Amino acid sequence: MSVNTYIRAPVSVNMAIKAMYAGNANANQQSIFMQWLVMTACGAGDDTYCESSHDSAFSQGRRWVALQIVKETNINKERQVR
């Protein structure tokens, strides 16, 4: 994917994003938003190799953000268990 590609969110995700921004998202909307953010917007499951080294670096940066979100989610789960 080119770094200039706009990622259009489905209507359900768009509604979840708006609810998150307004501070009144329910549990389902929060889940929809986080899954879209990590997997689609940040490309956690995508290959980061691109033809251009600039695009590869950009893709790796997006993926790094996703991994940090997942890492913090897992750390918080471990803290709750203790």
Backbone atoms as SQL, in Angstrom:
CREATE TABLE atoms (id INTEGER PRIMARY KEY, chain TEXT, resi INTEGER, resn TEXT, atom TEXT, x REAL, y REAL, z REAL);
INSERT INTO atoms VALUES
  (1, 'A', 1, 'MET', 'N', 0.847, -1.177, 0.000),
  (2, 'A', 1, 'MET', 'CA', 0.000, 0.000, 0.000),
  (3, 'A', 1, 'MET', 'C', 0.889, 1.236, 0.000),
  (4, 'A', 2, 'SER', 'N', 0.545, 2.200, -0.803),
  (5, 'A', 2, 'SER', 'CA', 1.285, 3.446, -0.837),
  (6, 'A', 2, 'SER', 'C', 1.003, 4.237, 0.429),
  (7, 'A', 3, 'VAL', 'N', 1.988, 4.993, 0.883),
  (8, 'A', 3, 'VAL', 'CA', 1.799, 5.778, 2.101),
  (9, 'A', 3, 'VAL', 'C', 0.763, 6.881, 1.902),
  (10, 'A', 4, 'ASN', 'N', 0.456, 7.184, 0.661),
  (11, 'A', 4, 'ASN', 'CA', -0.528, 8.220, 0.363),
  (12, 'A', 4, 'ASN', 'C', -1.934, 7.663, 0.210),
  (13, 'A', 5, 'THR', 'N', -2.125, 6.374, 0.466),
  (14, 'A', 5, 'THR', 'CA', -3.434, 5.752, 0.320),
  (15, 'A', 5, 'THR', 'C', -4.326, 6.098, 1.509),
  (16, 'A', 6, 'TYR', 'N', -5.489, 6.634, 1.223),
  (17, 'A', 6, 'TYR', 'CA', -6.467, 6.944, 2.266),
  (18, 'A', 6, 'TYR', 'C', -7.165, 5.653, 2.666),
  (19, 'A', 7, 'ILE', 'N', -7.237, 5.401, 3.956),
  (20, 'A', 7, 'ILE', 'CA', -7.892, 4.187, 4.458),
  (21, 'A', 7, 'ILE', 'C', -9.313, 4.556, 4.868),
  (22, 'A', 8, 'ARG', 'N', -10.259, 4.185, 4.042),
  (23, 'A', 8, 'ARG', 'CA', -11.666, 4.513, 4.325),
  (24, 'A', 8, 'ARG', 'C', -12.238, 3.495, 5.311),
  (25, 'A', 9, 'ALA', 'N', -12.771, 4.006, 6.396),
  (26, 'A', 9, 'ALA', 'CA', -13.373, 3.142, 7.412),
  (27, 'A', 9, 'ALA', 'C', -14.818, 2.837, 7.045),
  (28, 'A', 10, 'PRO', 'N', -15.272, 1.600, 7.293),
  (29, 'A', 10, 'PRO', 'CA', -16.691, 1.285, 7.093),
  (30, 'A', 10, 'PRO', 'C', -17.562, 2.142, 8.020),
  (31, 'A', 11, 'VAL', 'N', -18.829, 2.226, 7.704),
  (32, 'A', 11, 'VAL', 'CA', -19.750, 3.069, 8.477),
  (33, 'A', 11, 'VAL', 'C', -19.734, 2.697, 9.959),
  (34, 'A', 12, 'SER', 'N', -19.735, 1.409, 10.289),
  (35, 'A', 12, 'SER', 'CA', -19.750, 1.001, 11.705),
  (36, 'A', 12, 'SER', 'C', -18.504, 1.494, 12.426),
  (37, 'A', 13, 'VAL', 'N', -17.378, 1.465, 11.753),
  (38, 'A', 13, 'VAL', 'CA', -16.131, 1.948, 12.359),
  (39, 'A', 13, 'VAL', 'C', -16.182, 3.465, 12.488),
  (40, 'A', 14, 'ASN', 'N', -16.698, 4.141, 11.473),
  (41, 'A', 14, 'ASN', 'CA', -16.805, 5.585, 11.523),
  (42, 'A', 14, 'ASN', 'C', -17.678, 6.031, 12.684),
  (43, 'A', 15, 'MET', 'N', -18.777, 5.324, 12.900),
  (44, 'A', 15, 'MET', 'CA', -19.656, 5.644, 14.034),
  (45, 'A', 15, 'MET', 'C', -18.941, 5.393, 15.359),
  (46, 'A', 16, 'ALA', 'N', -18.168, 4.312, 15.430),
  (47, 'A', 16, 'ALA', 'CA', -17.414, 3.997, 16.645),
  (48, 'A', 16, 'ALA', 'C', -16.356, 5.058, 16.913),
  (49, 'A', 17, 'ILE', 'N', -15.680, 5.525, 15.868),
  (50, 'A', 17, 'ILE', 'CA', -14.668, 6.571, 16.031),
  (51, 'A', 17, 'ILE', 'C', -15.307, 7.842, 16.568),
  (52, 'A', 18, 'LYS', 'N', -16.451, 8.211, 16.009),
  (53, 'A', 18, 'LYS', 'CA', -17.144, 9.419, 16.472),
  (54, 'A', 18, 'LYS', 'C', -17.580, 9.281, 17.926),
  (55, 'A', 19, 'ALA', 'N', -18.063, 8.104, 18.307),
  (56, 'A', 19, 'ALA', 'CA', -18.479, 7.871, 19.693),
  (57, 'A', 19, 'ALA', 'C', -17.275, 7.910, 20.627),
  (58, 'A', 20, 'MET', 'N', -16.157, 7.345, 20.202),
  (59, 'A', 20, 'MET', 'CA', -14.931, 7.397, 21.019),
  (60, 'A', 20, 'MET', 'C', -14.491, 8.842, 21.211),
  (61, 'A', 21, 'TYR', 'N', -14.493, 9.610, 20.143),
  (62, 'A', 21, 'TYR', 'CA', -14.077, 11.004, 20.195),
  (63, 'A', 21, 'TYR', 'C', -14.981, 11.816, 21.123),
  (64, 'A', 22, 'ALA', 'N', -16.278, 11.514, 21.102),
  (65, 'A', 22, 'ALA', 'CA', -17.238, 12.218, 21.951),
  (66, 'A', 22, 'ALA', 'C', -17.180, 11.741, 23.398),
  (67, 'A', 23, 'GLY', 'N', -16.529, 10.603, 23.623),
  (68, 'A', 23, 'GLY', 'CA', -16.402, 10.077, 24.983),
  (69, 'A', 23, 'GLY', 'C', -17.584, 9.264, 25.451),
  (70, 'A', 24, 'ASN', 'N', -18.401, 8.782, 24.543),
  (71, 'A', 24, 'ASN', 'CA', -19.571, 8.005, 24.961),
  (72, 'A', 24, 'ASN', 'C', -19.711, 6.684, 24.194),
  (73, 'A', 25, 'ALA', 'N', -18.597, 6.098, 23.793),
  (74, 'A', 25, 'ALA', 'CA', -18.637, 4.814, 23.076),
  (75, 'A', 25, 'ALA', 'C', -18.943, 3.676, 24.039),
  (76, 'A', 26, 'ASN', 'N', -19.827, 2.780, 23.614),
  (77, 'A', 26, 'ASN', 'CA', -20.108, 1.609, 24.439),
  (78, 'A', 26, 'ASN', 'C', -18.997, 0.576, 24.238),
  (79, 'A', 27, 'ALA', 'N', -19.078, -0.536, 24.951),
  (80, 'A', 27, 'ALA', 'CA', -18.016, -1.546, 24.887),
  (81, 'A', 27, 'ALA', 'C', -17.835, -2.101, 23.477),
  (82, 'A', 28, 'ASN', 'N', -18.924, -2.316, 22.767),
  (83, 'A', 28, 'ASN', 'CA', -18.838, -2.844, 21.405),
  (84, 'A', 28, 'ASN', 'C', -18.156, -1.837, 20.468),
  (85, 'A', 29, 'GLN', 'N', -18.519, -0.568, 20.582),
  (86, 'A', 29, 'GLN', 'CA', -17.904, 0.462, 19.746),
  (87, 'A', 29, 'GLN', 'C', -16.417, 0.608, 20.051),
  (88, 'A', 30, 'GLN', 'N', -16.055, 0.491, 21.321),
  (89, 'A', 30, 'GLN', 'CA', -14.644, 0.563, 21.692),
  (90, 'A', 30, 'GLN', 'C', -13.865, -0.584, 21.059),
  (91, 'A', 31, 'SER', 'N', -14.444, -1.772, 21.085),
  (92, 'A', 31, 'SER', 'CA', -13.803, -2.942, 20.495),
  (93, 'A', 31, 'SER', 'C', -13.666, -2.797, 18.979),
  (94, 'A', 32, 'ILE', 'N', -14.724, -2.342, 18.333),
  (95, 'A', 32, 'ILE', 'CA', -14.701, -2.127, 16.882),
  (96, 'A', 32, 'ILE', 'C', -13.603, -1.140, 16.521),
  (97, 'A', 33, 'PHE', 'N', -13.542, -0.046, 17.254),
  (98, 'A', 33, 'PHE', 'CA', -12.539, 0.983, 16.985),
  (99, 'A', 33, 'PHE', 'C', -11.117, 0.460, 17.175),
  (100, 'A', 34, 'MET', 'N', -10.866, -0.210, 18.287),
  (101, 'A', 34, 'MET', 'CA', -9.509, -0.681, 18.573),
  (102, 'A', 34, 'MET', 'C', -9.066, -1.733, 17.556),
  (103, 'A', 35, 'GLN', 'N', -9.946, -2.635, 17.172),
  (104, 'A', 35, 'GLN', 'CA', -9.595, -3.640, 16.166),
  (105, 'A', 35, 'GLN', 'C', -9.269, -2.971, 14.834),
  (106, 'A', 36, 'TRP', 'N', -10.059, -1.995, 14.440),
  (107, 'A', 36, 'TRP', 'CA', -9.798, -1.292, 13.186),
  (108, 'A', 36, 'TRP', 'C', -8.492, -0.507, 13.272),
  (109, 'A', 37, 'LEU', 'N', -8.276, 0.179, 14.391),
  (110, 'A', 37, 'LEU', 'CA', -7.068, 0.982, 14.563),
  (111, 'A', 37, 'LEU', 'C', -5.816, 0.127, 14.452),
  (112, 'A', 38, 'VAL', 'N', -5.782, -0.974, 15.200),
  (113, 'A', 38, 'VAL', 'CA', -4.583, -1.818, 15.235),
  (114, 'A', 38, 'VAL', 'C', -4.399, -2.579, 13.925),
  (115, 'A', 39, 'MET', 'N', -5.442, -3.226, 13.443),
  (116, 'A', 39, 'MET', 'CA', -5.288, -4.111, 12.283),
  (117, 'A', 39, 'MET', 'C', -5.328, -3.375, 10.944),
  (118, 'A', 40, 'THR', 'N', -6.165, -2.368, 10.811),
  (119, 'A', 40, 'THR', 'CA', -6.328, -1.708, 9.512),
  (120, 'A', 40, 'THR', 'C', -5.528, -0.414, 9.423),
  (121, 'A', 41, 'ALA', 'N', -5.786, 0.521, 10.324),
  (122, 'A', 41, 'ALA', 'CA', -5.106, 1.817, 10.240),
  (123, 'A', 41, 'ALA', 'C', -3.607, 1.682, 10.485),
  (124, 'A', 42, 'CYS', 'N', -3.233, 0.864, 11.469),
  (125, 'A', 42, 'CYS', 'CA', -1.808, 0.689, 11.791),
  (126, 'A', 42, 'CYS', 'C', -1.177, -0.492, 11.059),
  (127, 'A', 43, 'GLY', 'N', -1.968, -1.341, 10.480),
  (128, 'A', 43, 'GLY', 'CA', -1.438, -2.438, 9.675),
  (129, 'A', 43, 'GLY', 'C', -0.650, -3.478, 10.441),
  (130, 'A', 44, 'ALA', 'N', -1.129, -3.874, 11.613),
  (131, 'A', 44, 'ALA', 'CA', -0.398, -4.833, 12.454),
  (132, 'A', 44, 'ALA', 'C', -0.127, -6.149, 11.737),
  (133, 'A', 45, 'GLY', 'N', -1.026, -6.593, 10.902),
  (134, 'A', 45, 'GLY', 'CA', -0.845, -7.877, 10.234),
  (135, 'A', 45, 'GLY', 'C', -0.298, -7.775, 8.822),
  (136, 'A', 46, 'ASP', 'N', 0.044, -6.564, 8.403),
  (137, 'A', 46, 'ASP', 'CA', 0.497, -6.357, 7.032),
  (138, 'A', 46, 'ASP', 'C', 2.005, -6.563, 6.896),
  (139, 'A', 47, 'ASP', 'N', 2.413, -6.928, 5.699),
  (140, 'A', 47, 'ASP', 'CA', 3.835, -6.982, 5.367),
  (141, 'A', 47, 'ASP', 'C', 4.325, -5.550, 5.231),
  (142, 'A', 48, 'THR', 'N', 5.464, -5.226, 5.807),
  (143, 'A', 48, 'THR', 'CA', 5.957, -3.847, 5.767),
  (144, 'A', 48, 'THR', 'C', 6.879, -3.573, 4.583),
  (145, 'A', 49, 'TYR', 'N', 7.204, -4.613, 3.799),
  (146, 'A', 49, 'TYR', 'CA', 8.075, -4.395, 2.644),
  (147, 'A', 49, 'TYR', 'C', 7.309, -3.684, 1.534),
  (148, 'A', 50, 'CYS', 'N', 7.927, -2.657, 0.975),
  (149, 'A', 50, 'CYS', 'CA', 7.384, -1.935, -0.172),
  (150, 'A', 50, 'CYS', 'C', 8.512, -1.716, -1.171),
  (151, 'A', 51, 'GLU', 'N', 8.171, -1.357, -2.388),
  (152, 'A', 51, 'GLU', 'CA', 9.173, -1.095, -3.424),
  (153, 'A', 51, 'GLU', 'C', 10.121, 0.026, -2.992),
  (154, 'A', 52, 'SER', 'N', 9.571, 1.044, -2.405),
  (155, 'A', 52, 'SER', 'CA', 10.348, 2.210, -1.990),
  (156, 'A', 52, 'SER', 'C', 10.782, 2.054, -0.527),
  (157, 'A', 53, 'SER', 'N', 12.020, 2.420, -0.226),
  (158, 'A', 53, 'SER', 'CA', 12.489, 2.338, 1.162),
  (159, 'A', 53, 'SER', 'C', 11.721, 3.320, 2.048),
  (160, 'A', 54, 'HIS', 'N', 11.290, 4.441, 1.468),
  (161, 'A', 54, 'HIS', 'CA', 10.488, 5.403, 2.222),
  (162, 'A', 54, 'HIS', 'C', 9.151, 4.792, 2.631),
  (163, 'A', 55, 'ASP', 'N', 8.491, 4.129, 1.679),
  (164, 'A', 55, 'ASP', 'CA', 7.209, 3.489, 1.971),
  (165, 'A', 55, 'ASP', 'C', 7.377, 2.346, 2.971),
  (166, 'A', 56, 'SER', 'N', 8.480, 1.604, 2.859),
  (167, 'A', 56, 'SER', 'CA', 8.754, 0.526, 3.824),
  (168, 'A', 56, 'SER', 'C', 8.931, 1.094, 5.224),
  (169, 'A', 57, 'ALA', 'N', 9.692, 2.183, 5.340),
  (170, 'A', 57, 'ALA', 'CA', 9.910, 2.809, 6.648),
  (171, 'A', 57, 'ALA', 'C', 8.600, 3.325, 7.222),
  (172, 'A', 58, 'PHE', 'N', 7.769, 3.907, 6.372),
  (173, 'A', 58, 'PHE', 'CA', 6.478, 4.412, 6.821),
  (174, 'A', 58, 'PHE', 'C', 5.599, 3.268, 7.319),
  (175, 'A', 59, 'SER', 'N', 5.568, 2.162, 6.567),
  (176, 'A', 59, 'SER', 'CA', 4.775, 0.987, 6.956),
  (177, 'A', 59, 'SER', 'C', 5.275, 0.395, 8.270),
  (178, 'A', 60, 'GLN', 'N', 6.578, 0.368, 8.450),
  (179, 'A', 60, 'GLN', 'CA', 7.143, -0.145, 9.699),
  (180, 'A', 60, 'GLN', 'C', 6.784, 0.761, 10.869),
  (181, 'A', 61, 'GLY', 'N', 6.720, 2.065, 10.630),
  (182, 'A', 61, 'GLY', 'CA', 6.297, 3.000, 11.674),
  (183, 'A', 61, 'GLY', 'C', 4.851, 2.795, 12.072),
  (184, 'A', 62, 'ARG', 'N', 3.983, 2.584, 11.068),
  (185, 'A', 62, 'ARG', 'CA', 2.573, 2.296, 11.363),
  (186, 'A', 62, 'ARG', 'C', 2.451, 1.030, 12.195),
  (187, 'A', 63, 'ARG', 'N', 3.174, 0.005, 11.796),
  (188, 'A', 63, 'ARG', 'CA', 3.114, -1.278, 12.501),
  (189, 'A', 63, 'ARG', 'C', 3.645, -1.143, 13.923),
  (190, 'A', 64, 'TRP', 'N', 4.677, -0.325, 14.121),
  (191, 'A', 64, 'TRP', 'CA', 5.253, -0.111, 15.452),
  (192, 'A', 64, 'TRP', 'C', 4.200, 0.482, 16.388),
  (193, 'A', 65, 'VAL', 'N', 3.411, 1.423, 15.892),
  (194, 'A', 65, 'VAL', 'CA', 2.340, 2.006, 16.708),
  (195, 'A', 65, 'VAL', 'C', 1.355, 0.919, 17.132),
  (196, 'A', 66, 'ALA', 'N', 0.977, 0.046, 16.207),
  (197, 'A', 66, 'ALA', 'CA', 0.050, -1.053, 16.525),
  (198, 'A', 66, 'ALA', 'C', 0.631, -1.962, 17.590),
  (199, 'A', 67, 'LEU', 'N', 1.901, -2.300, 17.451),
  (200, 'A', 67, 'LEU', 'CA', 2.533, -3.192, 18.430),
  (201, 'A', 67, 'LEU', 'C', 2.608, -2.552, 19.814),
  (202, 'A', 68, 'GLN', 'N', 2.808, -1.237, 19.871),
  (203, 'A', 68, 'GLN', 'CA', 2.823, -0.553, 21.163),
  (204, 'A', 68, 'GLN', 'C', 1.453, -0.578, 21.823),
  (205, 'A', 69, 'ILE', 'N', 0.405, -0.397, 21.028),
  (206, 'A', 69, 'ILE', 'CA', -0.962, -0.459, 21.561),
  (207, 'A', 69, 'ILE', 'C', -1.240, -1.854, 22.111),
  (208, 'A', 70, 'VAL', 'N', -0.905, -2.877, 21.345),
  (209, 'A', 70, 'VAL', 'CA', -1.122, -4.262, 21.783),
  (210, 'A', 70, 'VAL', 'C', -0.296, -4.551, 23.030),
  (211, 'A', 71, 'LYS', 'N', 0.947, -4.106, 23.046),
  (212, 'A', 71, 'LYS', 'CA', 1.827, -4.317, 24.204),
  (213, 'A', 71, 'LYS', 'C', 1.219, -3.690, 25.458),
  (214, 'A', 72, 'GLU', 'N', 0.762, -2.461, 25.368),
  (215, 'A', 72, 'GLU', 'CA', 0.161, -1.790, 26.528),
  (216, 'A', 72, 'GLU', 'C', -1.114, -2.487, 26.967),
  (217, 'A', 73, 'THR', 'N', -1.894, -2.974, 26.030),
  (218, 'A', 73, 'THR', 'CA', -3.111, -3.712, 26.366),
  (219, 'A', 73, 'THR', 'C', -2.760, -4.968, 27.157),
  (220, 'A', 74, 'ASN', 'N', -1.742, -5.693, 26.710),
  (221, 'A', 74, 'ASN', 'CA', -1.332, -6.921, 27.397),
  (222, 'A', 74, 'ASN', 'C', -0.698, -6.633, 28.745),
  (223, 'A', 75, 'ILE', 'N', 0.078, -5.554, 28.857),
  (224, 'A', 75, 'ILE', 'CA', 0.684, -5.189, 30.141),
  (225, 'A', 75, 'ILE', 'C', -0.413, -4.867, 31.148),
  (226, 'A', 76, 'ASN', 'N', -1.418, -4.123, 30.723),
  (227, 'A', 76, 'ASN', 'CA', -2.503, -3.775, 31.631),
  (228, 'A', 76, 'ASN', 'C', -3.269, -5.007, 32.091),
  (229, 'A', 77, 'LYS', 'N', -3.431, -6.007, 31.210),
  (230, 'A', 77, 'LYS', 'CA', -4.082, -7.252, 31.613),
  (231, 'A', 77, 'LYS', 'C', -3.259, -7.976, 32.661),
  (232, 'A', 78, 'GLU', 'N', -1.935, -8.002, 32.503),
  (233, 'A', 78, 'GLU', 'CA', -1.062, -8.650, 33.473),
  (234, 'A', 78, 'GLU', 'C', -1.119, -7.934, 34.820),
  (235, 'A', 79, 'ARG', 'N', -1.189, -6.621, 34.808),
  (236, 'A', 79, 'ARG', 'CA', -1.266, -5.856, 36.047),
  (237, 'A', 79, 'ARG', 'C', -2.563, -6.112, 36.781),
  (238, 'A', 80, 'GLN', 'N', -3.656, -6.314, 36.044),
  (239, 'A', 80, 'GLN', 'CA', -4.948, -6.573, 36.668),
  (240, 'A', 80, 'GLN', 'C', -4.975, -7.938, 37.338),
  (241, 'A', 81, 'VAL', 'N', -4.228, -8.884, 36.793),
  (242, 'A', 81, 'VAL', 'CA', -4.200, -10.229, 37.353),
  (243, 'A', 81, 'VAL', 'C', -3.496, -10.244, 38.695),
  (244, 'A', 82, 'ARG', 'N', -2.462, -9.450, 38.836),
  (245, 'A', 82, 'ARG', 'CA', -1.661, -9.436, 40.078),
  (246, 'A', 82, 'ARG', 'C', -2.397, -8.928, 41.248);
